[in-house]
Amino acid sequence: MLAGIYYGAAYGGSTTAILVNLPGEASSVVTTIDGHQMAKQGRVGPALAAAAIGSFFAGCVGVLAMAIFSGPIAQVAFKFGPAEYFSLMLLGLVGMDVNSGVVRFSFGSTALWEGIDFIVITIGIFAFAEIVTTLERKSSSDAVVAPIKTLMPTRTDIRRMTPSILRGSALGSVLGILPGAGVSLACSLPTASKRKSRNTVTSSARAP
């Protein structure tokens, strides 16, 4: 049940990211890059379907990987030495110490007492600017009711999204195992890898 709540919340954030360019939570930031552009082109259905299929497949892969590798990873954790513990301590320096109550590296700001909140940064960068832009834009277009069949991805869409889903599932599962990486890095790195591979293919095609 807890896994269903978590994955449901993670997928729900992609809906607003696609429709109105407002990421619902940290993992939906990268969804605004391509998802909202597809919505502006009138391809809301394929964008939402791609998010649903990708979230379902990656979630299944992540749960399966956790069930398989939990034992070996626990054995590795018992072998941590001073260098590994020091590296993990660096990830939690910002904020209030839960034992002593001492605030560290907050620079006098109470907003950093609980650490760096990526959600606040995301809303400040994306949501507020999009809200202002939407309020300034005057829209006189009428609502269009599309047939249900246009909301489903075509075979071409499925063929194009399959490599991205497989790449994101693999990289996300690996990064999710690492301590301190977080969902933001697990979602951003596959997108950066996709764009890098796309640029590499384009450069190779243009080379003499």
Buried (B, 14 or more C-beta within 10 A) or exposed (E): EEEEEEBEEBBBBBBBBBBBBBBBBBBBBBBBEBBBEBBEEEBBBBBBBBBBBBBEBBBEBBEEBBEEEEEEEEEEEEEEEEEEEEEEEEEEEBBBEEEEEEBEEBEEEEEBEEBEEBEEEBBEEBBEEBBEEEEEEEEEEEEEEEEEEEBEBEEEBBEEBEEBBBBBBBBBBEBBBEEEBBBBBBBBBBBEBBEEEEEEEEEEEEEE
